[in-house]
Amino acid sequence: MEYEKQNAEKFTGEPLAVTVIAMENLEDASAALIDLSKKNKSLSCDLALSILNECKGDVFFQAVAFEVLYYAALPTAVKYIEDNSSKVDVYLLGVMLSSITEDSDLLEENSLIKDAVRYLQQTLLLKNQSDLEKISSIVDWFNSTYY
């Protein structure tokens, strides 16, 4: 683990990124990713996408990574939704639904939001209903907003 930390610091030159990459404590890593997104949007997006694509940490850590990606690089987040929303844990799906629903006022002016809504609507049709019950309030909010 120490070797990974040294290489991460050498690679990124950013102590917050080292905390994220090391993942010794997922709460600290999540906080570091959020802080990093305020200092270095590009690096935080790269790390967030890596966390998501490689399913690093737990679903809560991945949810933070998605939120960082969504608010820092919407096109990349929408592409991630398109490619992965049907495969992710239901908790992460709920975070995707919440993020898009929070931005419903941007629907008319942002085609990416429209695309994300369409992908998520398709995913909801394919998901097991018993899984969706775990996030039923979020699904209801999304559906009442976009149907």
GIUR-V710047 format. One record per residue. PSI is psi as a letter, one per 30 degrees, with the letter a starting at -180 (999 if undefined). Layout:
# GIUR-V710047
psi=PSI
psi=PSI
This chain:
# GIUR-V710047
psi=e
psi=e
psi=e
psi=e
psi=e
psi=e
psi=e
psi=e
psi=e
psi=e
psi=e
psi=f
psi=g
psi=j
psi=e
psi=e
psi=e
psi=e
psi=e
psi=e
psi=e
psi=e
psi=h
psi=e
psi=j
psi=f
psi=e
psi=e
psi=e
psi=e
psi=e
psi=e
psi=e
psi=e
psi=e
psi=e
psi=f
psi=f
psi=e
psi=i
psi=e
psi=e
psi=e
psi=e
psi=e
psi=e
psi=e
psi=e
psi=e
psi=e
psi=e
psi=e
psi=e
psi=g
psi=h
psi=k
psi=a
psi=l
psi=f
psi=e
psi=e
psi=e
psi=e
psi=e
psi=e
psi=e
psi=e
psi=e
psi=e
psi=e
psi=f
psi=f
psi=i
psi=e
psi=e
psi=e
psi=e
psi=e
psi=e
psi=e
psi=e
psi=e
psi=f
psi=f
psi=f
psi=f
psi=f
psi=l
psi=k
psi=e
psi=e
psi=e
psi=e
psi=e
psi=e
psi=e
psi=e
psi=e
psi=e
psi=e
psi=e
psi=f
psi=g
psi=f
psi=f
psi=g
psi=e
psi=f
psi=f
psi=j
psi=f
psi=e
psi=e
psi=e
psi=e
psi=e
psi=e
psi=e
psi=e
psi=e
psi=e
psi=e
psi=e
psi=e
psi=f
psi=f
psi=k
psi=k
psi=e
psi=e
psi=e
psi=f
psi=f
psi=f
psi=h
psi=e
psi=e
psi=e
psi=e
psi=e
psi=e
psi=e
psi=e
psi=f
psi=e
psi=g
psi=999
